[in-house]
């Protein structure tokens, strides 16, 4: 760290030397000669200045102060922050053979007030005034900088004065332009500015997307910083006053101080979260929180105090912020990958800001390099942090893909296990188990081996083109771990196929020892996290399923019947009903379906509670079974709704059975234990298929329409679908 600090110190003094090297020569009092052909003449080195310290001198009196004017370099006022009125004198001698209009550009857009005077008949004539304290639309030339048209006479020396007042740092970079050249240069500058601000806006949009995607507050603070920094650049470049608040001079004068404080606040917030100060530098985190609180309070100072005081406060905060951030970076160093990108990106920006602050405090000259150093550094931040964010996104994306793959595997296994758990015969279970394992591993072939009588036997393969040598020469491996092609050669399984990837899962129970083997001709090895999910889950579940096959009958009973009513469940009813409908069609026999619903069942639940409601459902189910069990199958279709399928039953016969059910409930009330009896009625819709094949779904739809009609007609009745 000491070595790095020494190198940075040497680099700093080297840059200081370059920036301090004078870029000007001694000014002269002779008129500035304007050639007939030119594009731009920089007048800054030729300017003379007079300081009205009290700002009380009448304008005309400046003509009597000629001997008190100093060259701009001798006055050394660049970077001043005071209430002085600055008078700048420039004398021009146009060599053109004709009178013409030229443009005087003052490249300091956020000066408060600039008045241009010409000298006519030994008196001052106000030509134009502009600045932040005047609305933008007062300007004769619509431009972000302060641009004055000058009427020059051929071969004559003419003197002009600029009267300048400012609440920010004083600077007077002045140029004289030929109008067409000015337009061309302005077009080029607009293009460069467009690229710069386009990059900044793209970064705002990019990080906004990241914030919405990742919900990481560091991105929100970074967005706020970029927005604030871009606003500062817009202010310093003159675009903010030109396009945003040109009609609001009061805010324009205070906007610079406001966004300096804004930037100090959110850049430190970003650094605190991005560099994880709470974890790596708790003490600095507390100091940062104090500074952030102060900035949050002082954010309103520009709108309360005068502009000069606000500017001084904002610059003081910016200085403290830079010192605090440098301390933070030195403390955190390179703990995280993010910190490396942060330090690389922000070091040049901070260096640019430091140069700008040193120029503001007159430690170094306020040169163009010093003036635009923060803007250059901000582009470095955008580019490098873009790489850092892309790196983070790449890592986050990889992690998300891994988590997505985990979720996919777990979901696929869960769904597979859900289906496998319903299989009741061993061959089907093994076949479906192989298919599930192939699906989750994405291997295209698989076999299942059983270990019996000290040898392995093939009992299932997923494709006829799989060639297995019998007997299989496989020794009995450890059955407590997974096997891959790194552990065992495919020839050990008797596989003759040309394969490159293999995955095996052994299965052991008290009565069974087997092994699932899936493989592929492609190089598609599973990642370790995939194996760690698949192996234990598959082993545990398939072992359990194979063991449970012997208990099939008991399990079958549980699956077949509704626990409350003891009639068929909806699923088992549908499975059986489909077979019965197909058989009826093939036998050319009619088949009928009854759809029953308990009338006003909600009132039973509301008035007597769900326990009585369950008893009512059981009461109705018992009646249905007594009437219909001998004629067909009965199922509970959900809630208080039942369904009955009656094979070899005509429409008339089905109607009679339905009426019998209606009467059974009319004649036999539902008696509550130790309480009154309730009149439970039902509504029934009837549908019969006797001329052409109707699916269960079609019959149900028809019966449901009939049931709906029965309810509309007052309930407690039968309606036959016509």
N, C-alpha and C positions, 0 to 999 in steps of 0.2 A: 504493500500500500504506500510506503514512503517513497519507493522508487517511482511508482505511478504519479504520486503527488509532485515529485520533483520534475518529471517530464511535463506535466500539465503547467507547472509554474514557468518553465522555460518557454513552452509554447505560448503562454499568455503574454510574456514580455516581448516575445518575437512579434506577435500580432500587434501589441501595443506600439512597438517601434514603427511598424508599417503604417498603422493608423495615425500615428503622431507625425509622420513625415509630412511636411507642408506641401500642399497641392496648389499653392498660390504664389504669386510674386507681389512685390510691393506695388500698391495702387498709385495711380497718377491723377492729377487734377485736370489733365487735358480732356477734351471731349472724346467720347468713345466714337470711333469712326465706324459707320455702318456702310459696308460695301454695297454696290448695286446688286450683286449676285451673292446670296448667302441663304442658309437654311435656319441655323440657330446660332446665336451669340450668347454665351454665358456672361452675365454682367456682374455676378456675385463678387468677383475679385476687384472690380472697378467701382463698387458702390462706396458712397460716403454717408456717414450717419451722424445725426445729432440727437442727443438724449434730452428730452424735456422731463426732468425728474419729478416735477410737481404736476405735470399735465395741465397746467393753467395758462400756458402761453397762447396768445391769439395766433391764428394761422398766419396772418400777414407778416408777423414779426420774424418768421423763419427766414425771410429774405435779408434780414439784418444780421443773421447768425452765420454768414458764409465762412468766416475765419475760424469758427468753432467746430466745423465739421471735421470728422476723423474718418480715415479709411475703416471699413468694416472689420478688418483684421486687427487694426490698432485699437479699436474700441473693445474688442473681445467680448461681445455681448451675446454671441450665439449660445443658446442654452439657458439664457437668463429666464427667471420666473419672477416678474415684478409688475408693478402698476405704472411703470415708466411709459411715456409716449415716445415712440421711435420715429424720427424723421429721416428718410433715406432720399438722397439726392442722386440723380443720374442725368448726365448731359450727353446728348446724342448729336452727331454730325452725319447726316445722310449724304452719301456720295452719289445717290441716284440722280439722274437727269430729269426727274419728274417727281411731283408730289405723290406720296403714297401712304397707305395705311398699313402699319405693322402691329404686331401683338406683343404686349408685355405680360409675361406669365410669372406669377409668384407661386412657387411650388410648395406652399405651406398652407393647405386648404383650411385648417381649423384655427386660423387667426380670428380674433373677435371682430376687429374692424380695420379695414384698409381703405384709405381715401387717396385717390389719385388727383394731383394738382398739376396743371401746366402753368407756365409763366407767359402772360400776355401783357404787353405794355407795362412791364416792370411791376405787375401785380399778379396775385394768385387767382387761378380760375379752377374751381372744382369740376373735374371731368366726370368722375363716377366714384361711388363708394359701395363696398361690399364686405362680406365677412359673416361670421356665425351669428352676429347679433342682428343681422338683417335677413329678411326672407330671401330665399334663393331666387325667386322669380323677379327680384329687382335687378338681376344681373343682365347686362346687355348681351354678353356671350354666355351661353348655357354650357358650362364646363365645370368639372369637379374642382379644378384649381382656380385661383384668382387670376383671371385673364382680362386685361384692359386693352382696348383698341387705341393705338397712338397715331395721330395725324402728323406726319413729318413732312417738312418743306424741303425741297431740293437745295442741297449745298448750303444749308443753314444749320447752325448749332442751336438746339433747343433743350431746355432744362425742364425736368419733371421731378416732382416730389411725391413720395409715398409716406403718408401718415399712418402709422401702425399702432394699434393697441391690441394687447392679447392677455388672456387670463391663463394661457398655457406657456410652454417653453418657447422662447423667441428664436426664430430662424428666418433668414431672408434669402433663400436661393432664387435668384431672379434671372430670367432668360428673355431675350428678344427674338421673335420669330417672324419669318416670312409666312404669311397666312396659309399658302398651299402646303408648304413644308410642315407647318404646325398640324394641319389636318391629317397629313400622311403619318406623322409621328404619333399623333393621337390615336389613329387607327391601329398602328402597331402596338401601342401601349395597351389599348383596350383588348387586343387579342391576348396579350400576355396576362393581363389582369383576369380575363375570362378563363384562361387555363388555370390560374392560381385559385380563383374562387370556385371554379368548377371542381377542382380536386377537393377543396375544403367542403363543398356541399355534398360531394360524393362520399366523403368520409363520414359526414353527419348522417346521411341516409344509410350507409353501410353499418355504422355502429348502432343506429336506431334499430335496424333489423336484428343485429346481434342481441341488443338489449331485450327486444320483444321475444326473441327465441330463447335466450339463456336466462333472462331475468336477473342478471348480475348488475348490481348497483354501480360497479366500477365503470361500466359502459355508459350509464346515465350521466355520471359525473364527467366522463370524457367527452360526451356529446355537449354538455353544458360548457365545458372549457373550449372546445372547438368553436361553438357558436359565439362565445364571448370573444375569443381571440379573433375570429373572423370579423366580428363587429368592430373591434379595435382597428383592424386593418382597413375596414370600410371607412371608419372615421378618419384615420390618418391619410388615406388615399383620397378623401373627399367625396366618395360615393354615397356615404350615409346621408350627408347633408343634401346631396343632389337628388337622391331617389327616395329617401325614407322620411326624414323630418325637416326638409327645407322650409316648411311653413311654420316650424316650431323652434325658433331661435333659442328660447329659454331652455328647452331640453337639449338642444344641440350643444350649447356651451357646457353642459354638465355631463354629457354622455361619455366623454373621455374618462373622467374620474370614476364614473359609475362602472364602466366595463373593466377598468384596471382592477378595481376591488372585486368585481364579479370573477375575473380570471384567477385572482389570488385565492379566492374562496374555493372554486370548483377544481382547480388544478391540484390543490392540496388534498381535497376530498378524494380525487382520483388516485393520487399517489398513496394516500393512506390505505385505501382498500386494495389497490392493485398490488402494492408491495407488502400487504398484510402486516402493517405496523403493530396491530394488536397482538400478533403472535411473535414477531421477531424483534420488536422494539417497543415494549409497553410504555416506557417512560416518554419516549418521543411521541407516542400515540396520544398521551395525555396533553402534551404541549401543543400538538397539532389540533386537538379538540378545542383548546383554549383559543388558539389563533383563528380557527374556523368560526367560533362563537363571536369573536371580536369583528371579523370580517362581515358576518351576518348582520351585526348591529350597525356597523359603519357603512353598509351597503346603501343606507338611506341618507348618509351625510351629504352627498352632492346636491340633494334636493332641499337641504336645510341651511347649510353654510354657503358662504360666497364661493365663487368658482376657483379663485386662486388658492384659498385655504383647502378646499376639497382636493384640488390637484396635488398640493403638498402632502396631504394625508394619504392619498392613493399611492403616491410614489414611495412614501415611507413604508406602507404596507407591502408594496411590491418588493422593496428591498429586504424587509424582514422575511417575506415568503421565500425569496431566492436563497437566503442564508439558511433558513429552516429546511428547505428541500435538499440543499447540498449536504447538510448534516444528516438528513434522513438517508440519502443515497449512500453516504460513507458508512453509516451504521448497518444498513441492511445488506449492502454489498451484493453478492451473487447467490443468495440463498435459493432462489427459485429461477426457473427458466424465464418466467415473465420479467423478473428483475433485470436479467441480462438485456432483453430487448428494451426495457424501460431506460436503463442507463445509457445504452447506445443511442437511443433515439433522442432522449431529452438533454443529454449532455451538450450537444451542439446548440439546441434551442436555448438552454440556460446560459451558455457561453455568449450567444447573441444578445440575450436579455441583459446580461452583465455588462457587455460592451455598450449597450444602449443606455443603461443606468449610469455607467461611468461617464458617458458623454453628457448625460443630463446633469450630473454633478460637476461637470467641467474637469474631470480627471483626465480625460482624453478629448480631442477635438470632435465636434459633432459633424463628422464627415458623412457622405452618403452611405458608406459601408456601415458605419455605426448606426445610422438612422434606420436602415432596412435589415439590419442583422436579425431581429426577431422574426421578420417575414421569411428570410432565408432559412432560419432554424425551424420555423413552423412547417415548411415543406419537408425538411428532413424528418421531423416527427411524423408527419403523415405517411411518408414512404416507409420508414423503418417500423413504425407501429403497425402499419398495414401488414408488413411481413410477420411481425410478432403476432398480430391477431389472426392472420392466416395460419400461422403455426399452431396457435391455440385452437382455432376452429378445426384444424386437421386432427389434433389430438382429441378434441371433444367429439368430432365426427367418428373417429376410430372407436372411441369409448362408447358412443351411442350405437354404432354398428355392432359392437360386441354385446352391449346390453340388449339390442334388438334381436341379435342372434340367440342370446340366452333366452329372451322372452319367447322367441319363435320356437326354440327347442322345447322349452318347458310347456308352452301351450300345445304344441304338436303331441308331445308325450302325454300330456294330461287328456287331450281329446282321444288319443289312441287308447290310453288306459281305460278311459270311460267306455269305449266301444269293446275293448278286449274283455273287460269285466263282465260283459253281458253274454259272452260266448260260453256255451256249456259243453262242447265236445272238444277233445284234445286236438285232433287234426286241424280243425278250423282255427283253434287258438294259435297253434304253431304257425299256420299259414299267414294269419293276420299279424302275428307278432313279427314275422320276417318282413312283411310289407311295411309295418310301422318303423322298424329299425332301418330299413332301406330308405324310407322317406326322410327320416331325421338325419341320417348320415349322408344322404344323396349318393349312396352306392347303388349300382344298378343290378347287382346279383346277390343271391343269398342262399344258404343251405342251413338245415338243422340236423345235428348229429345227436344220437343217443348212445350213452356208454352202458353196454350190457355184456355180461359174461366176459369181462376183461378185454372188450374190443369196442370200437366205435362203429356205429351203423348210421347210414344215411336214411332218414325217414321223410325228408321234405326238401325239395329244391324249387326255386321260383321260376326257373326257365328250363325248357327241354334241351337247350344247347349247352347246359352245364354238364361237363364230363367229370365224373368222379370214379377213381379207381377203387375197386373192392377186392379184398378187404382194405379198409383204410389203415395205413401204417402209423397212425398217430399214437404216440405215447400219451399216457394220462397226465395232462398238465395240472398245474395248480389251479384249482377252481375257485380261488378267492380273489383273483385279479383279472383285469381285462388283458387281452392279447392283441398285438398289432403285428404288422409285417416286420417290425423291428425285433419282436420277441420270438417269432416262429415263422418258418417258411411255408408258403401255401401247399407245397408238396406233402407236408405232414397231414393234410386233410384229404389227400388224394386228388386235389384239384389240378387238372391239366390245363386249364385256361391260362392265358398270358395276362397276369394281373400285376398291378403295382401298388395297390393299397388294400389293406385288409384290417378288419376289426372283428373281434370275437368277444362274446359275452357268455360265460358259463352259467348254468342254472342247476342248482342242487336242492333237492327236497329229501325227505326221509325215504321216499320210494322211487325217486327219479333223479338221474344225472344226465344233463344234456348241454348243448352248446349252440348258440346262434352264431353263425359266421356270415358276414356280409363283406363284399369286396368289389373292386372296380378296376378297370383297365387304365383309368386315368390317375394322375398324381394329385389326388384330392384328399390328402391326409387331414384328419380332424385336428383342431387346435386343442391344447391341453384343457382349456376351460370347457370345451364341448364334451370331451371325454369324461371330465369330472361331473358333468350333469347327467349324461346319458347312462353311464355304467351303473352307478348306484340306483338310479331311479328304475331303469329297465330291469336290473337284477331283482330288486325288491318286489316290484309289481308282478313280473312274470312268475317269479317263484310263488307269490301269493295266489295268482290266478290258477296255476297248475294244481296247487294244493286244494283250492276251493272247488275244483271240478267234481270231486267226489261228493261234495255236499250239494250237488246240483238240484236235487229234488226239493230240498228245503228252501234253497234259494229261489227255485222256480215258483214255489208257492207264494213266496214273498213278492215276487215280481208280478205274478198273474193277478192277484186280488187286491182290491182297494182295502186299506186297513180299517176303514170306518164301516163300510157297508157290506164287505165280503163279496161284492160282485166284481166282475172283471174291471181291471184298470183300463183307462182309455187306450193306452198303447197296445196292451194285449188284445183288447176287443178289436182294434183296427186290424191287427195281424190276422186274427181268426176270421174277421168279417170279409176281408179281401178274398180269402180262400173260398169261403162259403158263396160269395157272389159269383166268382168264376165257375164254381161247381154247378150253381143253379143255372147259369147260362148254358153251360155245356150239356146239362141234363134237360134243358128246355122246361124248366120249372120256374114258377113265379117265386119271388122273394120280396119280403116287405120289411120296412124299417119304421120303428116308432121312436119319436123324439119326445121326451116327457120333461115337464118342468113344474116344480111345486109353485102353486099360486101364492103370491104375496109372501114369499119366504122372508123377505127383508123385514117385514113387520114382526114375524116370529122372533127373529134375532134381536130386533130393537126392543120388543116388549118383554121377552122372556130370557134373553141372553143366548150366547152362542152354544152353551152346553145343551139347552133345550133344543136349539136349532139342529145340533148334531143328532139328537134323539129323533127329531122329526124326519131327518134324512134317512136314518136307519129304519124308521117306521115305513116310509114310502118304499125303500129298497126291498124290505121284506115282502110287502104286498106285490111288488112287481115280480119278484122271484117266484112267489106262490102261483101267480097267474101265468107267467110266461116261461118259466124255467124249462118246462117240458117241451115247449114249442120252439125255443131258440136260445140265443145267448143274450145276457144282460150285462151292460157296462155302465160305469159312472163316467159321464163325459166331462164333468167339472162342476164344482159347487153343488147346486141343487138340481142339476140337469142329468137325466139318465137317457140311455139309448138301448133299444132292443132290436135285434135282427131276427126275423122269423123266416127261415127257409121253407120252401114249398107252401107258401101262404099267399092266398089271393088277396086282392084289395078288399073284398067283402069280408073275408075271414079276419084280416088284420083290423078292420073297423070294429068287428064284433069283439075281438080281444081288447081293443082299446076301450070300447064302451064298458066291458067287464071291469077293466081297471078303474075307470071313472066311478062306476057304481060301488066298487069295493071301498073306495075312499069316502064316498057319500054315506055309505051305510055303517062304516066302522070308524068312529072318531078316534083321534089320537089322545089317549088318556095320560095325563101327567101324573107322576108319582106324588101321592098325598096332595092332589090338587085337582082343578077342573079338567075337563076334556076339551080338546081343541078340534075344530073342524078343519081338517087338512084336505084341500082339493088339488087336483092336478089338471094341466092342460096338455093335450097330446096332438102332435102333427104326424100324419101317416103318409108314407110314400111306398108305392109298389112298382117293381120292375118285372114285367111279365112278357113283353114283346121284343125287347132289345136289351142289350147289355148296358146297364148303368153302373158307373163306378160308385164306390162308397161315398166319395166326395159329392157326386151329383145327387145321390139319394139323400144324403144328409142335407144338402142345400134345399131340395124340394120339401123334405120333412120340416126343415126349419122355417120355410115360408108358410107352410100349413100351420105350424105351431104359432107363428106370429099372428096369423089370421084368427086362430082360436083365442088368443089373448085379446085381440081387438074386439072380438064378439062377446067378450064378457068373462072369459076363462071358464074353467070347470066343464070342459067339453072337448070333443074330438072334431078335428077338421082333416079331411082327406084331400091330399094334393090332387088337383085335377090337371 
